[in-house]
Amino acid sequence: MAQLLLLVAVGLVGWFGYKKMVKDAERVSKSVRRAKDETKTGASGTLVKDPKTGEYRVEGPDDEA
């Protein structure tokens, strides 16, 4: 029974690790794509509208769109 629990635990850790890896890869890909688009168009950033104030600001690297 202990071997089964260990196998399940290892499987869960592997599954969560895989999901984390995919999420990080998508984030990096999105960042690279945005940087490539900015260099192609000559832009110096992406403007994002703040829903509370209605003002636009330059989106930083840690901001989620």
Biopython code that builds the backbone (N, CA, C, O; Angstrom):
import numpy as np
from Bio.PDB.StructureBuilder import StructureBuilder

atoms = [
    (1, "MET", "N", (0.816, -1.200, 0.000)),
    (1, "MET", "CA", (0.000, 0.000, 0.000)),
    (1, "MET", "C", (0.866, 1.274, 0.000)),
    (1, "MET", "O", (0.514, 2.281, -0.614)),
    (2, "ALA", "N", (1.987, 1.203, 0.693)),
    (2, "ALA", "CA", (2.877, 2.366, 0.760)),
    (2, "ALA", "C", (3.442, 2.699, -0.616)),
    (2, "ALA", "O", (3.602, 3.869, -0.964)),
    (3, "GLN", "N", (3.743, 1.659, -1.396)),
    (3, "GLN", "CA", (4.283, 1.898, -2.736)),
    (3, "GLN", "C", (3.258, 2.593, -3.624)),
    (3, "GLN", "O", (3.615, 3.437, -4.446)),
    (4, "LEU", "N", (1.985, 2.238, -3.459)),
    (4, "LEU", "CA", (0.927, 2.865, -4.245)),
    (4, "LEU", "C", (0.791, 4.341, -3.891)),
    (4, "LEU", "O", (0.651, 5.192, -4.769)),
    (5, "LEU", "N", (0.835, 4.635, -2.586)),
    (5, "LEU", "CA", (0.750, 6.038, -2.166)),
    (5, "LEU", "C", (1.941, 6.846, -2.670)),
    (5, "LEU", "O", (1.788, 7.992, -3.091)),
    (6, "LEU", "N", (3.118, 6.246, -2.624)),
    (6, "LEU", "CA", (4.314, 6.927, -3.133)),
    (6, "LEU", "C", (4.202, 7.161, -4.638)),
    (6, "LEU", "O", (4.568, 8.227, -5.131)),
    (7, "LEU", "N", (3.703, 6.177, -5.357)),
    (7, "LEU", "CA", (3.533, 6.314, -6.800)),
    (7, "LEU", "C", (2.526, 7.420, -7.127)),
    (7, "LEU", "O", (2.746, 8.208, -8.046)),
    (8, "VAL", "N", (1.432, 7.478, -6.382)),
    (8, "VAL", "CA", (0.432, 8.530, -6.594)),
    (8, "VAL", "C", (1.033, 9.901, -6.279)),
    (8, "VAL", "O", (0.812, 10.860, -7.018)),
    (9, "ALA", "N", (1.790, 9.995, -5.189)),
    (9, "ALA", "CA", (2.415, 11.272, -4.818)),
    (9, "ALA", "C", (3.396, 11.727, -5.893)),
    (9, "ALA", "O", (3.405, 12.902, -6.260)),
    (10, "VAL", "N", (4.213, 10.822, -6.397)),
    (10, "VAL", "CA", (5.173, 11.164, -7.455)),
    (10, "VAL", "C", (4.430, 11.591, -8.721)),
    (10, "VAL", "O", (4.839, 12.533, -9.400)),
    (11, "GLY", "N", (3.344, 10.897, -9.031)),
    (11, "GLY", "CA", (2.548, 11.256, -10.205)),
    (11, "GLY", "C", (1.943, 12.643, -10.083)),
    (11, "GLY", "O", (1.946, 13.412, -11.043)),
    (12, "LEU", "N", (1.422, 12.966, -8.901)),
    (12, "LEU", "CA", (0.834, 14.293, -8.697)),
    (12, "LEU", "C", (1.880, 15.390, -8.780)),
    (12, "LEU", "O", (1.637, 16.438, -9.379)),
    (13, "VAL", "N", (3.039, 15.157, -8.186)),
    (13, "VAL", "CA", (4.113, 16.156, -8.261)),
    (13, "VAL", "C", (4.545, 16.353, -9.713)),
    (13, "VAL", "O", (4.785, 17.482, -10.141)),
    (14, "GLY", "N", (4.642, 15.276, -10.461)),
    (14, "GLY", "CA", (5.007, 15.383, -11.876)),
    (14, "GLY", "C", (3.960, 16.131, -12.678)),
    (14, "GLY", "O", (4.297, 16.943, -13.540)),
    (15, "TRP", "N", (2.685, 15.863, -12.398)),
    (15, "TRP", "CA", (1.602, 16.532, -13.123)),
    (15, "TRP", "C", (1.592, 18.028, -12.829)),
    (15, "TRP", "O", (1.482, 18.841, -13.748)),
    (16, "PHE", "N", (1.709, 18.399, -11.540)),
    (16, "PHE", "CA", (1.737, 19.819, -11.194)),
    (16, "PHE", "C", (2.976, 20.504, -11.761)),
    (16, "PHE", "O", (2.908, 21.657, -12.187)),
    (17, "GLY", "N", (4.099, 19.807, -11.768)),
    (17, "GLY", "CA", (5.320, 20.359, -12.365)),
    (17, "GLY", "C", (5.155, 20.607, -13.855)),
    (17, "GLY", "O", (5.605, 21.628, -14.375)),
    (18, "TYR", "N", (4.510, 19.675, -14.537)),
    (18, "TYR", "CA", (4.267, 19.830, -15.965)),
    (18, "TYR", "C", (3.358, 21.026, -16.236)),
    (18, "TYR", "O", (3.625, 21.816, -17.142)),
    (19, "LYS", "N", (2.282, 21.163, -15.452)),
    (19, "LYS", "CA", (1.365, 22.293, -15.635)),
    (19, "LYS", "C", (2.084, 23.619, -15.396)),
    (19, "LYS", "O", (1.857, 24.584, -16.127)),
    (20, "LYS", "N", (2.945, 23.677, -14.386)),
    (20, "LYS", "CA", (3.706, 24.888, -14.093)),
    (20, "LYS", "C", (4.651, 25.212, -15.248)),
    (20, "LYS", "O", (4.791, 26.372, -15.636)),
    (21, "MET", "N", (5.296, 24.188, -15.793)),
    (21, "MET", "CA", (6.222, 24.391, -16.901)),
    (21, "MET", "C", (5.491, 24.948, -18.121)),
    (21, "MET", "O", (5.991, 25.862, -18.778)),
    (22, "VAL", "N", (4.309, 24.404, -18.429)),
    (22, "VAL", "CA", (3.531, 24.872, -19.574)),
    (22, "VAL", "C", (3.101, 26.322, -19.360)),
    (22, "VAL", "O", (3.166, 27.132, -20.284)),
    (23, "LYS", "N", (2.666, 26.649, -18.155)),
    (23, "LYS", "CA", (2.241, 28.018, -17.849)),
    (23, "LYS", "C", (3.407, 29.000, -18.006)),
    (23, "LYS", "O", (3.236, 30.079, -18.574)),
    (24, "ASP", "N", (4.589, 28.629, -17.506)),
    (24, "ASP", "CA", (5.762, 29.487, -17.642)),
    (24, "ASP", "C", (6.183, 29.633, -19.098)),
    (24, "ASP", "O", (6.587, 30.717, -19.519)),
    (25, "ALA", "N", (6.094, 28.567, -19.861)),
    (25, "ALA", "CA", (6.462, 28.626, -21.275)),
    (25, "ALA", "C", (5.520, 29.554, -22.038)),
    (25, "ALA", "O", (5.963, 30.303, -22.909)),
    (26, "GLU", "N", (4.233, 29.512, -21.724)),
    (26, "GLU", "CA", (3.282, 30.410, -22.373)),
    (26, "GLU", "C", (3.566, 31.865, -22.005)),
    (26, "GLU", "O", (3.466, 32.752, -22.852)),
    (27, "ARG", "N", (3.921, 32.109, -20.735)),
    (27, "ARG", "CA", (4.229, 33.471, -20.290)),
    (27, "ARG", "C", (5.460, 34.011, -21.013)),
    (27, "ARG", "O", (5.466, 35.157, -21.462)),
    (28, "VAL", "N", (6.501, 33.189, -21.126)),
    (28, "VAL", "CA", (7.727, 33.615, -21.803)),
    (28, "VAL", "C", (7.462, 33.836, -23.291)),
    (28, "VAL", "O", (7.953, 34.801, -23.876)),
    (29, "SER", "N", (6.693, 32.950, -23.895)),
    (29, "SER", "CA", (6.367, 33.092, -25.308)),
    (29, "SER", "C", (5.597, 34.383, -25.566)),
    (29, "SER", "O", (5.856, 35.079, -26.548)),
    (30, "LYS", "N", (4.656, 34.699, -24.688)),
    (30, "LYS", "CA", (3.881, 35.933, -24.818)),
    (30, "LYS", "C", (4.789, 37.155, -24.685)),
    (30, "LYS", "O", (4.637, 38.131, -25.420)),
    (31, "SER", "N", (5.725, 37.097, -23.752)),
    (31, "SER", "CA", (6.654, 38.205, -23.556)),
    (31, "SER", "C", (7.555, 38.399, -24.766)),
    (31, "SER", "O", (7.790, 39.530, -25.192)),
    (32, "VAL", "N", (8.057, 37.313, -25.317)),
    (32, "VAL", "CA", (8.932, 37.392, -26.488)),
    (32, "VAL", "C", (8.155, 37.910, -27.694)),
    (32, "VAL", "O", (8.662, 38.728, -28.461)),
    (33, "ARG", "N", (6.927, 37.433, -27.857)),
    (33, "ARG", "CA", (6.095, 37.888, -28.976)),
    (33, "ARG", "C", (5.824, 39.389, -28.865)),
    (33, "ARG", "O", (5.883, 40.108, -29.862)),
    (34, "ARG", "N", (5.527, 39.860, -27.652)),
    (34, "ARG", "CA", (5.274, 41.288, -27.452)),
    (34, "ARG", "C", (6.517, 42.111, -27.757)),
    (34, "ARG", "O", (6.424, 43.163, -28.389)),
    (35, "ALA", "N", (7.678, 41.643, -27.314)),
    (35, "ALA", "CA", (8.926, 42.362, -27.564)),
    (35, "ALA", "C", (9.231, 42.402, -29.059)),
    (35, "ALA", "O", (9.698, 43.420, -29.571)),
    (36, "LYS", "N", (8.969, 41.304, -29.756)),
    (36, "LYS", "CA", (9.212, 41.268, -31.193)),
    (36, "LYS", "C", (8.288, 42.241, -31.918)),
    (36, "LYS", "O", (8.715, 42.948, -32.831)),
    (37, "ASP", "N", (7.023, 42.275, -31.508)),
    (37, "ASP", "CA", (6.075, 43.201, -32.128)),
    (37, "ASP", "C", (6.462, 44.647, -31.864)),
    (37, "ASP", "O", (6.319, 45.499, -32.740)),
    (38, "GLU", "N", (6.956, 44.933, -30.644)),
    (38, "GLU", "CA", (7.362, 46.294, -30.320)),
    (38, "GLU", "C", (8.564, 46.730, -31.151)),
    (38, "GLU", "O", (8.621, 47.878, -31.592)),
    (39, "THR", "N", (9.520, 45.840, -31.372)),
    (39, "THR", "CA", (10.677, 46.220, -32.184)),
    (39, "THR", "C", (10.284, 46.363, -33.651)),
    (39, "THR", "O", (10.844, 47.192, -34.369)),
    (40, "LYS", "N", (9.321, 45.555, -34.096)),
    (40, "LYS", "CA", (8.878, 45.627, -35.487)),
    (40, "LYS", "C", (8.172, 46.951, -35.767)),
    (40, "LYS", "O", (8.375, 47.557, -36.819)),
    (41, "THR", "N", (7.343, 47.398, -34.824)),
    (41, "THR", "CA", (6.574, 48.621, -35.043)),
    (41, "THR", "C", (7.277, 49.871, -34.539)),
    (41, "THR", "O", (6.852, 50.986, -34.842)),
    (42, "GLY", "N", (8.352, 49.697, -33.770)),
    (42, "GLY", "CA", (9.062, 50.847, -33.225)),
    (42, "GLY", "C", (8.407, 51.400, -31.972)),
    (42, "GLY", "O", (8.739, 52.505, -31.544)),
    (43, "ALA", "N", (7.496, 50.666, -31.383)),
    (43, "ALA", "CA", (6.820, 51.128, -30.173)),
    (43, "ALA", "C", (7.752, 50.992, -28.974)),
    (43, "ALA", "O", (8.679, 50.182, -28.979)),
    (44, "SER", "N", (7.490, 51.799, -27.945)),
    (44, "SER", "CA", (8.315, 51.722, -26.738)),
    (44, "SER", "C", (7.550, 51.127, -25.573)),
    (44, "SER", "O", (8.010, 51.206, -24.434)),
    (45, "GLY", "N", (6.405, 50.538, -25.826)),
    (45, "GLY", "CA", (5.616, 49.908, -24.771)),
    (45, "GLY", "C", (4.192, 49.696, -25.236)),
    (45, "GLY", "O", (3.809, 50.115, -26.329)),
    (46, "THR", "N", (3.416, 49.042, -24.395)),
    (46, "THR", "CA", (2.020, 48.780, -24.700)),
    (46, "THR", "C", (1.159, 49.562, -23.723)),
    (46, "THR", "O", (1.351, 49.469, -22.510)),
    (47, "LEU", "N", (0.218, 50.326, -24.241)),
    (47, "LEU", "CA", (-0.668, 51.084, -23.372)),
    (47, "LEU", "C", (-1.832, 50.219, -22.927)),
    (47, "LEU", "O", (-2.406, 49.461, -23.710)),
    (48, "VAL", "N", (-2.172, 50.352, -21.634)),
    (48, "VAL", "CA", (-3.263, 49.599, -21.046)),
    (48, "VAL", "C", (-4.167, 50.588, -20.313)),
    (48, "VAL", "O", (-3.692, 51.445, -19.569)),
    (49, "LYS", "N", (-5.488, 50.455, -20.537)),
    (49, "LYS", "CA", (-6.429, 51.359, -19.894)),
    (49, "LYS", "C", (-6.797, 50.831, -18.515)),
    (49, "LYS", "O", (-7.176, 49.669, -18.370)),
    (50, "ASP", "N", (-6.684, 51.685, -17.503)),
    (50, "ASP", "CA", (-7.070, 51.328, -16.143)),
    (50, "ASP", "C", (-8.589, 51.424, -16.042)),
    (50, "ASP", "O", (-9.142, 52.504, -16.249)),
    (51, "PRO", "N", (-9.284, 50.322, -15.730)),
    (51, "PRO", "CA", (-10.753, 50.363, -15.713)),
    (51, "PRO", "C", (-11.328, 51.258, -14.618)),
    (51, "PRO", "O", (-12.444, 51.757, -14.761)),
    (52, "LYS", "N", (-10.593, 51.472, -13.535)),
    (52, "LYS", "CA", (-11.102, 52.291, -12.432)),
    (52, "LYS", "C", (-11.030, 53.781, -12.750)),
    (52, "LYS", "O", (-12.000, 54.513, -12.550)),
    (53, "THR", "N", (-9.869, 54.226, -13.248)),
    (53, "THR", "CA", (-9.670, 55.651, -13.484)),
    (53, "THR", "C", (-9.911, 56.060, -14.932)),
    (53, "THR", "O", (-10.181, 57.228, -15.209)),
    (54, "GLY", "N", (-9.816, 55.120, -15.848)),
    (54, "GLY", "CA", (-9.995, 55.438, -17.260)),
    (54, "GLY", "C", (-8.742, 55.993, -17.908)),
    (54, "GLY", "O", (-8.766, 56.378, -19.077)),
    (55, "GLU", "N", (-7.638, 56.037, -17.158)),
    (55, "GLU", "CA", (-6.383, 56.563, -17.685)),
    (55, "GLU", "C", (-5.569, 55.437, -18.312)),
    (55, "GLU", "O", (-5.692, 54.274, -17.927)),
    (56, "TYR", "N", (-4.742, 55.798, -19.276)),
    (56, "TYR", "CA", (-3.859, 54.842, -19.916)),
    (56, "TYR", "C", (-2.491, 54.892, -19.254)),
    (56, "TYR", "O", (-2.043, 55.951, -18.813)),
    (57, "ARG", "N", (-1.826, 53.736, -19.187)),
    (57, "ARG", "CA", (-0.473, 53.668, -18.648)),
    (57, "ARG", "C", (0.310, 52.660, -19.475)),
    (57, "ARG", "O", (-0.272, 51.831, -20.175)),
    (58, "VAL", "N", (1.624, 52.738, -19.390)),
    (58, "VAL", "CA", (2.480, 51.794, -20.095)),
    (58, "VAL", "C", (2.534, 50.503, -19.279)),
    (58, "VAL", "O", (2.820, 50.522, -18.082)),
    (59, "GLU", "N", (2.257, 49.392, -19.942)),
    (59, "GLU", "CA", (2.246, 48.100, -19.261)),
    (59, "GLU", "C", (3.682, 47.663, -18.994)),
    (59, "GLU", "O", (4.522, 47.681, -19.894)),
    (60, "GLY", "N", (3.957, 47.272, -17.755)),
    (60, "GLY", "CA", (5.274, 46.796, -17.385)),
    (60, "GLY", "C", (5.425, 45.311, -17.623)),
    (60, "GLY", "O", (4.459, 44.635, -17.979)),
    (61, "PRO", "N", (6.640, 44.790, -17.428)),
    (61, "PRO", "CA", (6.873, 43.366, -17.671)),
    (61, "PRO", "C", (6.164, 42.458, -16.665)),
    (61, "PRO", "O", (5.892, 41.299, -16.978)),
    (62, "ASP", "N", (5.859, 42.960, -15.463)),
    (62, "ASP", "CA", (5.192, 42.143, -14.447)),
    (62, "ASP", "C", (3.687, 42.257, -14.490)),
    (62, "ASP", "O", (2.998, 41.532, -13.772)),
    (63, "ASP", "N", (3.154, 43.149, -15.314)),
    (63, "ASP", "CA", (1.700, 43.333, -15.408)),
    (63, "ASP", "C", (1.098, 42.248, -16.274)),
    (63, "ASP", "O", (1.692, 41.818, -17.263)),
    (64, "GLU", "N", (-0.090, 41.811, -15.888)),
    (64, "GLU", "CA", (-0.826, 40.829, -16.685)),
    (64, "GLU", "C", (-1.878, 41.566, -17.499)),
    (64, "GLU", "O", (-2.616, 42.395, -16.965)),
    (65, "ALA", "N", (-1.945, 41.267, -18.778)),
    (65, "ALA", "CA", (-2.925, 41.927, -19.647)),
    (65, "ALA", "C", (-4.288, 41.320, -19.496)),
    (65, "ALA", "O", (-5.233, 41.755, -20.153)),
]
sb = StructureBuilder()
sb.init_structure("model")
sb.init_model(0)
sb.init_chain("A")
sb.init_seg("    ")
for serial, (resi, resn, name, xyz) in enumerate(atoms, 1):
    if name == "N":
        sb.init_residue(resn, " ", resi, " ")
    sb.init_atom(name, np.array(xyz, "f"), 0.0, 1.0, " ", f" {name:<3s}", serial, name[0])
structure = sb.get_structure()
